[in-house]
Amino acid sequence: MSNRFGYRTGKRMAAAVLAVCMAVSLTGCAGRRKINDGTFRPVDEAELAFPLKEKTVLTGMISYPPNTESEPNNRTIFRRLQEQTNVEIDWTAIQSDQWGTKFR
């Protein structure tokens, strides 16, 4: 059975889902947000809406196939997700054929 979207598209979709999951994880911690003084307070539901009011930067790791764009944030799907959520991912991108030697 053939996939009409192809292998690369599937990987891109998986990466996009991962990015969204990481963005949504910002809203975790049982509805609490850590304040700079180390205390927690309940989060108002309005603060959970996307796009976020303030730009948020997360870090992530991703692999990419050789001979393709090495900067994930230059890809259309990630640019769109960033625009829609106001969440930027600071990627560490490792070429897939080097993943085994660089990620241990």
Secondary structure by P-SEA (a helix, b strand, c coil): ccccccaaaaaaaaaaaaaaaaaaacccccccccccccbbbbbccccccccccbbbbbbbcccccccccccccccaaaaaaaaacccccccccccccccccccc
